[in-house]
Amino acid sequence: MYNKKTAAVLLCILLSAGTLWGCGSEQADSREADKTVSDTAPGGRAGMMGGSGSTEGVDRNLELTGSEVDTEFTERDREGTYAADEADDITLNGDTIQSESGSAEVSGSTITINGEGVYRITGELGDGQIVVDAGDSDKVQIVLDGAEIRCETSAAIYVKNADKVFLTLAEGSQNSLSGGNTYTQTDDNTVDGVVFSKDDLTVNGSGALKVTASYKHGIVSKNDLVITGGEITVNAAEHCMTGKDCIKVWDGTFSLTSQGKGMKAENTEETEKGNIYIAGGTFVLNTEDDALHTGGSIVIDGGSFTVDSGDDAFHADLDVVVNDGVIAVNSCYEGLEGRRVVVNGGETSLTASDDGVNAAKAKTEEEEADVPGGSGDGSMDNDTEAYIKITGGTLEVDAEGDGLDSNGSLFLSGGTVYVNGPVSGGDGALDYNGGADITGGTIIAVGSSGMAQGFSDSSTQCSILQNLTESQEAQSAVILIDADGNELLNWAPEKNYSSVLISCPEMNEGETYTLTIGNESKELTLESIVTSNGTAEGMGRMGGGMKGNMKNGQKPGHADGEMPEGMEPPDGEMPEGMEPPGEI
């Protein structure tokens, strides 16, 4: 039984023949090899089939309509200071605690703060706990100033009740919080973090905090988790930081290492909540699961990110919006994933073992259960509410799967995009189920030719998709020069490729350009908005589902799909002379 990748390989082999510039059925006669490439691909999958999909009627401004992303920080959130003469001192002495505060009660190695105020904590506690159990309107500030707290059976800092708690890291201080391997629940709350808060929690200040969670999570808030400063290191058995309603970051330095997720926000009862908003900060994330994960949306307005993830780097069930910042994803399964992914600015580079950018609706648990493990859904449905939209910034993608993959549409109106796409025949630099419009910006996207797609003819900016029958080596430059000798594009892809898609604002209908790929050059006359070097009549959009697309909620694995009807090799064997040359 052949899987869908094998089907794609067979399709590519059936199509490949002729010269470097050949493609599809037009290459059957070698006499066509020297013709000027000015064919407009009117339909199907561009390059093989052009861009037949349409974006007509698609609402291009759906992002964040389903999320209430809180971007506000109070002055007290940000300031991270305290009045020393107003603070009550709490001193930790190994297994005992000293406090003269009238709003705190000591019982053995546990101190319970039951009133509003500022509490400065110093010293070391070998197995004990700071508990906040104040009034509903009380604001409590805990200042860690050289504090080391370990609690073997629960949270080192446990907020049972308050209006809001500020965990302030005193200037120049080094602080650490840690927990044991199991927790004993003492009330109706399921405590599952070294820092656990039932109410709003803000971490601020300029000191350092190290959190070690041998069990479950590092820092947990069941309402808002707000961080505005400090040098924060978290090592967690599961998630480093979670906020039910939101995680908001103004600034700070973060080193997050987890066997689960780095940052997670999710509210299943109020689905407009459960969002992540980041205005700034420096982040180094090394996670076995998603680095950033939300049941809502992720908005990045700034910050610097270095990410190594065993799953997705940035995953949102609703929207991922990058407005600014520097994002470097060194390794992940998928880079930016949401129902809608929008890049308005910043500098983003993604290295992914599957899709670089993926726009797809998140699957419910029931839908995931209906799909065999790792088989992929092979869906070709056009989700009219899903899209990838790029309006500015720089986006560079290196993907083993699709470079830019949308279950709906794709819009490019600004910015600069480079795609080092797949070498496998079942994937493409671009993959979309609806339409793909380019109205501005610059793109150079390379990858395999078997499933290549270009832009739709509803675009307003010219584009060229050139499929090759001979793979080009990595670092073979793609260069576009206009009739006056001006160099418009010049880029050396980092992987082998057999398909090139280019567009830039300087390209105009009716004009002739010289496209150089490696050591080969060709003159191209742009007779239409979408220019391609051939079509494969009757292929429709078969390629889009050939690979058994693994969308939101699905993990790597081989597709178990069968060969397309009419393409099954006899007796389950490849036809004689059609064996693929090694692995693709």
C-alpha positions, 0 to 999 in steps of 0.5 A: 500500500503506497502512502500519499507521499509515494503518490506524489513521487510517482506524479513528479516522475511522470511529469519530469522530462526535458530541459532545466526550464521544462515543466508538465506536459509541455515538455514532452517535445524537446523542441519546446525547450528554447521557447520564451517562457511567457505562458500564463497559467490559467488554472489549478496549482500554479507552475503545474497548474497556475492559481485557479483559487479565488479570494473573492468574498474572503474577509481579510480582516478577521484576525483578533475578532474572536479574542479580547487581547489585553495590551494594558499594563498598570503603573504599579505593574511596571514600576517594580519598586517598593517603599522599604520603610513601609514593608513588613520584614519576614525572615526565613531561617531554615525550618522556621520563620520570623515575622513581626507583621500583624497581618501574617501568621506563622505556623511552623515553616508556613506563613500565611499573609491575610491582609493588604500590604508590602512584605519583604522576604529574605533568607532560606526555607528548606521545606516550607511555604508562603501563603496569601489568603487575603480579602477579595479587594486586597492587593498584596506585594511580596518582595523577594530580596535574597529569598530561597524557598523550597516546598516538597509537597505544594507550591512554594508561594501559594495565593489562595485569595486576593484581588492581586498579588505583586511578586517583586524581585528586589534590585540586585537580588538572587532568588530561587523557588523550587518544589518536590516530585509530588504535591499533596492537595490540602483544599479544593484548589488543585495546586500544580505550580511552584508559584500558584495563584488563584487570582491575578499575579504580576511578577516585576522588579529587576532582580533574578528569580530561578524556578525549578519545578520537578513536578508539573509547572513553574509559575501558574495563575488562574487569572492574569499572569503579568510580567514586566521585568526581572531575570527569570529562569524556569525549568519545569517538568511540564509547562514553565508559565501558564495563565488562564485568562492571559499572559502579558509581558512588558519586559524582562529576560527569560530562560524557559526550559520545559518537557511541556510548553514554555508559555501557555494561556487557555480558557475553555469557559471564556474562549475570547480569553486565554491569550498571550501578549508580548510587548518586549523582553528577551526570550530563550525557549527550549521546550519539548512541546510548543514554545508558546501555546494559546487557546486564543491568540498570540500578539507579538509587539516586540521582543527578541526570541530564540526558540528550539521546540519539539513541537510548534514554536508559536501555536494559537487556536485562533490567531498569531499576529507578529507586529514587531520583534526579532524571532529566530526559531532554530528548530520546531515542527511548525513555526507559526500556526493559527487559524490566521497568521499575520506578519505586519513587521519584525524580523522572523526566521523559521526552521521547521521539520514540517510547515514553516507557517500554517493557517488552519482551524484547530481540531477538537478532541473529537475530530482528532480522535476520528483521524488515525494517528499520524495519518493526516486528514488529507483535507482539500476544503477551503476554509474561508476564515483561514489565511496567511497575511503578510503586510510588512517585515522580513520573513525567512522560512526553511521548511521540510514541509510546506513553506507557507501553508494555508487551508484558506487563502494567502495575502501578500501586500508588503514585506520581504519573504524568502522561502527555502521550501521542501525537497520532497515531491509532496510539498511546496514552497506555497500551499493553499486551498483557496486563493493567493493574492499578491498586491505588494511586497517581495517574495522569492520562494523555492522548493520542489516542483511536483506540488508547486503553487504560484499566485492567483490571477486576481493579484495586482502585482506580477509574479513568475513561477518557474518549474525546473526538471533538473534540481539546482544545488543549494547556493545556486542564486536566483537573479532577476534583471530588468530590460535596462540591466537593473538587478531586481532580485538576487538570493541564494537558497540554502537547499536544493530546489526545482521550482522558483516563485518570484515577485516584486513591485518593480515587475510590470506586465508587458515587460521582459526580464532575464531570470537566472537560476544557477548557470542558466538564464532565460528571457521572460515576457510578462504577458499577464499578472501571473506568468508560469512555464506550463500547465498540466491539464486535468490535474485540478488541485490533486497535489494539495491533498496528496501529502495528507496535510497534518494541520492543527492538533496533528503530529508528525507521522506517515500518511496512510492514504492510498494512491489516487484512483487510476494510478495504482501500480500493479500488484502493489509495485512501482511500474518497471522503470519508474522506481524513484531514485532513492529517498525524496 
